[in-house]
């Protein structure tokens, strides 16, 4: 799995649907807000990248709205049909 460094944290590119990951664009919009999340989903809508954080149930900041087990529902309900997207996983998160 390819690894990237963002916010002084190493992430694995867990999923890269339709080659959706773009490091330069991700670096432009990521903020410290995402440091507490185990996973970061990036999806493309109308040519713009949007980010959303998700956690595993083991994370002390876990809330059901950010449950990584529900990422497929999020993609279906909140993302453009068939969009390019990626999921980054913190290196220390058990897969």
N, CA, C and O atoms as a GROMACS GRO file, in nm:
protein
  380
    1UNK      N    1   0.084  -0.119   0.000
    1UNK     CA    2   0.000   0.000   0.000
    1UNK      C    3   0.088   0.125   0.000
    1UNK      O    4   0.186   0.133   0.074
    2UNK      N    5   0.051   0.219  -0.083
    2UNK     CA    6   0.124   0.344  -0.091
    2UNK      C    7   0.100   0.426   0.036
    2UNK      O    8  -0.009   0.424   0.092
    3UNK      N    9   0.203   0.497   0.080
    3UNK     CA   10   0.193   0.578   0.202
    3UNK      C   11   0.215   0.725   0.166
    3UNK      O   12   0.289   0.758   0.073
    4UNK      N   13   0.148   0.812   0.242
    4UNK     CA   14   0.164   0.957   0.225
    4UNK      C   15   0.174   1.020   0.363
    4UNK      O   16   0.127   0.965   0.462
    5UNK      N   17   0.237   1.136   0.367
    5UNK     CA   18   0.252   1.210   0.493
    5UNK      C   19   0.166   1.336   0.485
    5UNK      O   20   0.183   1.419   0.396
    6UNK      N   21   0.074   1.349   0.581
    6UNK     CA   22  -0.013   1.466   0.593
    6UNK      C   23  -0.026   1.501   0.740
    6UNK      O   24  -0.041   1.411   0.823
    7UNK      N   25  -0.019   1.628   0.773
    7UNK     CA   26  -0.037   1.674   0.911
    7UNK      C   27   0.058   1.602   1.007
    7UNK      O   28   0.019   1.567   1.118
    8UNK      N   29   0.181   1.579   0.965
    8UNK     CA   30   0.282   1.510   1.046
    8UNK      C   31   0.240   1.369   1.084
    8UNK      O   32   0.284   1.317   1.186
    9UNK      N   33   0.155   1.307   1.004
    9UNK     CA   34   0.105   1.172   1.028
    9UNK      C   35   0.119   1.094   0.898
    9UNK      O   36   0.098   1.148   0.790
   10UNK      N   37   0.155   0.967   0.909
   10UNK     CA   38   0.165   0.881   0.791
   10UNK      C   39   0.032   0.809   0.771
   10UNK      O   40  -0.024   0.751   0.864
   11UNK      N   41  -0.015   0.812   0.647
   11UNK     CA   42  -0.139   0.745   0.608
   11UNK      C   43  -0.110   0.646   0.496
   11UNK      O   44  -0.023   0.669   0.412
   12UNK      N   45  -0.185   0.538   0.496
   12UNK     CA   46  -0.184   0.444   0.384
   12UNK      C   47  -0.302   0.480   0.295
   12UNK      O   48  -0.409   0.517   0.344
   13UNK      N   49  -0.283   0.469   0.166
   13UNK     CA   50  -0.395   0.487   0.074
   13UNK      C   51  -0.471   0.356   0.074
   13UNK      O   52  -0.436   0.261   0.003
   14UNK      N   53  -0.575   0.351   0.154
   14UNK     CA   54  -0.654   0.232   0.180
   14UNK      C   55  -0.739   0.196   0.058
   14UNK      O   56  -0.755   0.078   0.024
   15UNK      N   57  -0.794   0.298  -0.007
   15UNK     CA   58  -0.874   0.279  -0.128
   15UNK      C   59  -0.855   0.400  -0.217
   15UNK      O   60  -0.848   0.513  -0.170
   16UNK      N   61  -0.846   0.376  -0.348
   16UNK     CA   62  -0.825   0.485  -0.444
   16UNK      C   63  -0.912   0.459  -0.566
   16UNK      O   64  -0.863   0.418  -0.672
   17UNK      N   65  -1.041   0.483  -0.550
   17UNK     CA   66  -1.139   0.453  -0.654
   17UNK      C   67  -1.127   0.552  -0.770
   17UNK      O   68  -1.132   0.674  -0.750
   18UNK      N   69  -1.110   0.499  -0.889
   18UNK     CA   70  -1.099   0.579  -1.012
   18UNK      C   71  -0.983   0.679  -1.003
   18UNK      O   72  -0.991   0.788  -1.059
   19UNK      N   73  -0.877   0.640  -0.933
   19UNK     CA   74  -0.758   0.723  -0.919
   19UNK      C   75  -0.792   0.860  -0.860
   19UNK      O   76  -0.745   0.964  -0.906
   20UNK      N   77  -0.876   0.857  -0.756
   20UNK     CA   78  -0.926   0.981  -0.696
   20UNK      C   79  -0.828   1.055  -0.607
   20UNK      O   80  -0.847   1.174  -0.580
   21UNK      N   81  -0.721   0.988  -0.560
   21UNK     CA   82  -0.629   1.056  -0.469
   21UNK      C   83  -0.536   1.151  -0.544
   21UNK      O   84  -0.473   1.113  -0.643
   22UNK      N   85  -0.529   1.274  -0.495
   22UNK     CA   86  -0.440   1.376  -0.548
   22UNK      C   87  -0.375   1.444  -0.429
   22UNK      O   88  -0.440   1.519  -0.357
   23UNK      N   89  -0.247   1.417  -0.408
   23UNK     CA   90  -0.176   1.469  -0.291
   23UNK      C   91  -0.178   1.621  -0.286
   23UNK      O   92  -0.204   1.679  -0.181
   24UNK      N   93  -0.151   1.685  -0.396
   24UNK     CA   94  -0.145   1.832  -0.398
   24UNK      C   95  -0.278   1.894  -0.357
   24UNK      O   96  -0.281   1.987  -0.276
   25UNK      N   97  -0.388   1.844  -0.413
   25UNK     CA   98  -0.520   1.898  -0.378
   25UNK      C   99  -0.556   1.868  -0.233
   25UNK      O  100  -0.617   1.951  -0.166
   26UNK      N  101  -0.519   1.750  -0.185
   26UNK     CA  102  -0.548   1.713  -0.046
   26UNK      C  103  -0.472   1.804   0.049
   26UNK      O  104  -0.528   1.852   0.148
   27UNK      N  105  -0.345   1.829   0.019
   27UNK     CA  106  -0.264   1.917   0.105
   27UNK      C  107  -0.321   2.058   0.110
   27UNK      O  108  -0.306   2.126   0.212
   28UNK      N  109  -0.386   2.103   0.005
   28UNK     CA  110  -0.443   2.238   0.001
   28UNK      C  111  -0.558   2.256   0.099
   28UNK      O  112  -0.577   2.364   0.153
   29UNK      N  113  -0.637   2.148   0.122
   29UNK     CA  114  -0.759   2.168   0.201
   29UNK      C  115  -0.761   2.096   0.336
   29UNK      O  116  -0.849   2.123   0.417
   30UNK      N  117  -0.667   2.008   0.361
   30UNK     CA  118  -0.669   1.936   0.489
   30UNK      C  119  -0.629   2.031   0.602
   30UNK      O  120  -0.542   2.117   0.584
   31UNK      N  121  -0.692   2.014   0.717
   31UNK     CA  122  -0.662   2.098   0.834
   31UNK      C  123  -0.640   2.009   0.956
   31UNK      O  124  -0.661   1.888   0.951
   32UNK      N  125  -0.599   2.071   1.066
   32UNK     CA  126  -0.578   1.998   1.191
   32UNK      C  127  -0.704   1.928   1.241
   32UNK      O  128  -0.696   1.835   1.321
   33UNK      N  129  -0.819   1.971   1.195
   33UNK     CA  130  -0.946   1.908   1.233
   33UNK      C  131  -0.941   1.758   1.210
   33UNK      O  132  -1.002   1.682   1.286
   34UNK      N  133  -0.871   1.714   1.108
   34UNK     CA  134  -0.869   1.572   1.070
   34UNK      C  135  -0.769   1.489   1.149
   34UNK      O  136  -0.765   1.367   1.131
   35UNK      N  137  -0.690   1.548   1.235
   35UNK     CA  138  -0.587   1.474   1.310
   35UNK      C  139  -0.645   1.366   1.400
   35UNK      O  140  -0.581   1.263   1.421
   36UNK      N  141  -0.764   1.385   1.453
   36UNK     CA  142  -0.823   1.289   1.546
   36UNK      C  143  -0.895   1.173   1.478
   36UNK      O  144  -0.942   1.081   1.545
   37UNK      N  145  -0.905   1.177   1.346
   37UNK     CA  146  -0.976   1.071   1.275
   37UNK      C  147  -0.880   0.961   1.230
   37UNK      O  148  -0.766   0.987   1.194
   38UNK      N  149  -0.929   0.838   1.233
   38UNK     CA  150  -0.851   0.723   1.189
   38UNK      C  151  -0.846   0.714   1.037
   38UNK      O  152  -0.748   0.666   0.980
   39UNK      N  153  -0.953   0.761   0.972
   39UNK     CA  154  -0.964   0.752   0.827
   39UNK      C  155  -1.009   0.887   0.772
   39UNK      O  156  -1.082   0.961   0.837
   40UNK      N  157  -0.964   0.917   0.652
   40UNK     CA  158  -1.009   1.038   0.582
   40UNK      C  159  -1.060   0.995   0.446
   40UNK      O  160  -0.988   0.932   0.368
   41UNK      N  161  -1.184   1.029   0.418
   41UNK     CA  162  -1.243   1.004   0.288
   41UNK      C  163  -1.236   1.133   0.208
   41UNK      O  164  -1.274   1.239   0.258
   42UNK      N  165  -1.191   1.125   0.087
   42UNK     CA  166  -1.192   1.238  -0.005
   42UNK      C  167  -1.276   1.202  -0.126
   42UNK      O  168  -1.250   1.099  -0.189
   43UNK      N  169  -1.375   1.284  -0.158
   43UNK     CA  170  -1.456   1.257  -0.278
   43UNK      C  171  -1.461   1.382  -0.364
   43UNK      O  172  -1.452   1.494  -0.315
   44UNK      N  173  -1.475   1.359  -0.493
   44UNK     CA  174  -1.477   1.468  -0.590
   44UNK      C  175  -1.620   1.493  -0.636
   44UNK      O  176  -1.689   1.401  -0.680
   45UNK      N  177  -1.662   1.617  -0.626
   45UNK     CA  178  -1.794   1.658  -0.670
   45UNK      C  179  -1.782   1.790  -0.746
   45UNK      O  180  -1.730   1.888  -0.691
   46UNK      N  181  -1.828   1.793  -0.868
   46UNK     CA  182  -1.822   1.914  -0.951
   46UNK      C  183  -1.680   1.971  -0.958
   46UNK      O  184  -1.661   2.092  -0.955
   47UNK      N  185  -1.581   1.881  -0.966
   47UNK     CA  186  -1.442   1.923  -0.980
   47UNK      C  187  -1.376   1.970  -0.852
   47UNK      O  188  -1.262   2.017  -0.855
   48UNK      N  189  -1.446   1.958  -0.739
   48UNK     CA  190  -1.390   2.000  -0.611
   48UNK      C  191  -1.375   1.881  -0.518
   48UNK      O  192  -1.460   1.792  -0.515
   49UNK      N  193  -1.267   1.882  -0.442
   49UNK     CA  194  -1.241   1.777  -0.344
   49UNK      C  195  -1.306   1.812  -0.212
   49UNK      O  196  -1.292   1.924  -0.162
   50UNK      N  197  -1.377   1.714  -0.154
   50UNK     CA  198  -1.437   1.729  -0.020
   50UNK      C  199  -1.377   1.622   0.069
   50UNK      O  200  -1.350   1.511   0.023
   51UNK      N  201  -1.355   1.654   0.195
   51UNK     CA  202  -1.299   1.559   0.291
   51UNK      C  203  -1.397   1.532   0.404
   51UNK      O  204  -1.473   1.620   0.444
   52UNK      N  205  -1.395   1.409   0.455
   52UNK     CA  206  -1.479   1.369   0.568
   52UNK      C  207  -1.399   1.272   0.653
   52UNK      O  208  -1.335   1.181   0.599
   53UNK      N  209  -1.401   1.289   0.784
   53UNK     CA  210  -1.328   1.201   0.875
   53UNK      C  211  -1.415   1.090   0.928
   53UNK      O  212  -1.534   1.107   0.952
   54UNK      N  213  -1.351   0.974   0.946
   54UNK     CA  214  -1.418   0.857   1.002
   54UNK      C  215  -1.329   0.794   1.108
   54UNK      O  216  -1.207   0.811   1.106
   55UNK      N  217  -1.390   0.722   1.201
   55UNK     CA  218  -1.316   0.653   1.307
   55UNK      C  219  -1.357   0.507   1.318
   55UNK      O  220  -1.468   0.468   1.280
   56UNK      N  221  -1.264   0.428   1.371
   56UNK     CA  222  -1.299   0.292   1.409
   56UNK      C  223  -1.365   0.298   1.546
   56UNK      O  224  -1.358   0.400   1.614
   57UNK      N  225  -1.429   0.192   1.584
   57UNK     CA  226  -1.498   0.188   1.714
   57UNK      C  227  -1.399   0.195   1.831
   57UNK      O  228  -1.439   0.227   1.943
   58UNK      N  229  -1.274   0.164   1.807
   58UNK     CA  230  -1.173   0.167   1.913
   58UNK      C  231  -1.125   0.309   1.946
   58UNK      O  232  -1.062   0.331   2.050
   59UNK      N  233  -1.155   0.404   1.859
   59UNK     CA  234  -1.110   0.541   1.879
   59UNK      C  235  -1.193   0.605   1.991
   59UNK      O  236  -1.315   0.596   1.990
   60UNK      N  237  -1.126   0.670   2.090
   60UNK     CA  238  -1.200   0.734   2.199
   60UNK      C  239  -1.294   0.846   2.152
   60UNK      O  240  -1.388   0.882   2.223
   61UNK      N  241  -1.270   0.900   2.032
   61UNK     CA  242  -1.356   1.005   1.976
   61UNK      C  243  -1.466   0.948   1.888
   61UNK      O  244  -1.531   1.023   1.816
   62UNK      N  245  -1.489   0.818   1.894
   62UNK     CA  246  -1.587   0.753   1.807
   62UNK      C  247  -1.727   0.808   1.830
   62UNK      O  248  -1.773   0.823   1.943
   63UNK      N  249  -1.794   0.838   1.718
   63UNK     CA  250  -1.937   0.872   1.718
   63UNK      C  251  -1.996   0.797   1.599
   63UNK      O  252  -1.931   0.781   1.496
   64UNK      N  253  -2.118   0.751   1.614
   64UNK     CA  254  -2.177   0.667   1.510
   64UNK      C  255  -2.184   0.738   1.374
   64UNK      O  256  -2.180   0.672   1.270
   65UNK      N  257  -2.195   0.870   1.374
   65UNK     CA  258  -2.201   0.944   1.248
   65UNK      C  259  -2.070   0.933   1.170
   65UNK      O  260  -2.068   0.952   1.048
   66UNK      N  261  -1.961   0.904   1.240
   66UNK     CA  262  -1.829   0.892   1.177
   66UNK      C  263  -1.777   0.749   1.181
   66UNK      O  264  -1.655   0.728   1.181
   67UNK      N  265  -1.865   0.651   1.184
   67UNK     CA  266  -1.828   0.510   1.191
   67UNK      C  267  -1.775   0.464   1.055
   67UNK      O  268  -1.847   0.470   0.956
   68UNK      N  269  -1.651   0.419   1.051
   68UNK     CA  270  -1.592   0.374   0.924
   68UNK      C  271  -1.670   0.258   0.865
   68UNK      O  272  -1.668   0.238   0.743
   69UNK      N  273  -1.738   0.181   0.947
   69UNK     CA  274  -1.819   0.071   0.896
   69UNK      C  275  -1.939   0.120   0.814
   69UNK      O  276  -2.002   0.040   0.743
   70UNK      N  277  -1.970   0.249   0.822
   70UNK     CA  278  -2.082   0.306   0.746
   70UNK      C  279  -2.036   0.390   0.628
   70UNK      O  280  -2.115   0.466   0.572
   71UNK      N  281  -1.910   0.377   0.589
   71UNK     CA  282  -1.857   0.459   0.480
   71UNK      C  283  -1.929   0.433   0.348
   71UNK      O  284  -1.947   0.525   0.268
   72UNK      N  285  -1.971   0.309   0.324
   72UNK     CA  286  -2.044   0.280   0.200
   72UNK      C  287  -2.178   0.352   0.196
   72UNK      O  288  -2.221   0.399   0.090
   73UNK      N  289  -2.245   0.360   0.310
   73UNK     CA  290  -2.370   0.436   0.318
   73UNK      C  291  -2.346   0.583   0.290
   73UNK      O  292  -2.425   0.647   0.220
   74UNK      N  293  -2.237   0.637   0.346
   74UNK     CA  294  -2.205   0.778   0.323
   74UNK      C  295  -2.181   0.804   0.174
   74UNK      O  296  -2.232   0.900   0.117
   75UNK      N  297  -2.104   0.716   0.111
   75UNK     CA  298  -2.077   0.732  -0.032
   75UNK      C  299  -2.206   0.730  -0.113
   75UNK      O  300  -2.222   0.807  -0.207
   76UNK      N  301  -2.296   0.641  -0.078
   76UNK     CA  302  -2.423   0.627  -0.151
   76UNK      C  303  -2.514   0.747  -0.127
   76UNK      O  304  -2.579   0.796  -0.220
   77UNK      N  305  -2.520   0.794  -0.003
   77UNK     CA  306  -2.617   0.898   0.034
   77UNK      C  307  -2.568   1.042   0.013
   77UNK      O  308  -2.650   1.132  -0.011
   78UNK      N  309  -2.438   1.065   0.023
   78UNK     CA  310  -2.388   1.203   0.024
   78UNK      C  311  -2.289   1.236  -0.086
   78UNK      O  312  -2.246   1.351  -0.097
   79UNK      N  313  -2.251   1.140  -0.167
   79UNK     CA  314  -2.154   1.165  -0.272
   79UNK      C  315  -2.219   1.146  -0.409
   79UNK      O  316  -2.318   1.074  -0.422
   80UNK      N  317  -2.162   1.210  -0.509
   80UNK     CA  318  -2.214   1.196  -0.645
   80UNK      C  319  -2.199   1.051  -0.690
   80UNK      O  320  -2.098   0.987  -0.664
   81UNK      N  321  -2.300   1.002  -0.758
   81UNK     CA  322  -2.300   0.863  -0.805
   81UNK      C  323  -2.177   0.838  -0.893
   81UNK      O  324  -2.152   0.911  -0.988
   82UNK      N  325  -2.102   0.734  -0.859
   82UNK     CA  326  -1.986   0.695  -0.939
   82UNK      C  327  -1.868   0.789  -0.930
   82UNK      O  328  -1.779   0.787  -1.016
   83UNK      N  329  -1.865   0.872  -0.828
   83UNK     CA  330  -1.758   0.972  -0.816
   83UNK      C  331  -1.621   0.907  -0.789
   83UNK      O  332  -1.612   0.793  -0.742
   84UNK      N  333  -1.518   0.983  -0.819
   84UNK     CA  334  -1.382   0.944  -0.780
   84UNK      C  335  -1.371   0.970  -0.631
   84UNK      O  336  -1.420   1.071  -0.581
   85UNK      N  337  -1.306   0.878  -0.560
   85UNK     CA  338  -1.284   0.900  -0.417
   85UNK      C  339  -1.165   0.820  -0.369
   85UNK      O  340  -1.114   0.731  -0.437
   86UNK      N  341  -1.122   0.853  -0.247
   86UNK     CA  342  -1.014   0.778  -0.184
   86UNK      C  343  -1.040   0.771  -0.035
   86UNK      O  344  -1.114   0.851   0.021
   87UNK      N  345  -0.977   0.673   0.029
   87UNK     CA  346  -0.982   0.661   0.174
   87UNK      C  347  -0.838   0.645   0.222
   87UNK      O  348  -0.766   0.555   0.179
   88UNK      N  349  -0.798   0.733   0.313
   88UNK     CA  350  -0.667   0.724   0.376
   88UNK      C  351  -0.686   0.667   0.516
   88UNK      O  352  -0.781   0.701   0.585
   89UNK      N  353  -0.595   0.578   0.556
   89UNK     CA  354  -0.599   0.519   0.690
   89UNK      C  355  -0.472   0.556   0.763
   89UNK      O  356  -0.362   0.542   0.708
   90UNK      N  357  -0.484   0.604   0.888
   90UNK     CA  358  -0.366   0.630   0.968
   90UNK      C  359  -0.281   0.504   0.975
   90UNK      O  360  -0.334   0.393   0.985
   91UNK      N  361  -0.152   0.520   0.970
   91UNK     CA  362  -0.063   0.406   0.967
   91UNK      C  363  -0.079   0.316   1.087
   91UNK      O  364  -0.062   0.194   1.075
   92UNK      N  365  -0.112   0.371   1.203
   92UNK     CA  366  -0.122   0.291   1.326
   92UNK      C  367  -0.260   0.229   1.348
   92UNK      O  368  -0.282   0.168   1.452
   93UNK      N  369  -0.352   0.244   1.254
   93UNK     CA  370  -0.486   0.186   1.267
   93UNK      C  371  -0.482   0.043   1.212
   93UNK      O  372  -0.439   0.020   1.100
   94UNK      N  373  -0.528  -0.051   1.293
   94UNK     CA  374  -0.533  -0.191   1.249
   94UNK      C  375  -0.636  -0.203   1.138
   94UNK      O  376  -0.749  -0.155   1.151
   95UNK      N  377  -0.599  -0.267   1.028
   95UNK     CA  378  -0.689  -0.280   0.914
   95UNK      C  379  -0.766  -0.410   0.923
   95UNK      O  380  -0.847  -0.440   0.836
   0.00000   0.00000   0.00000
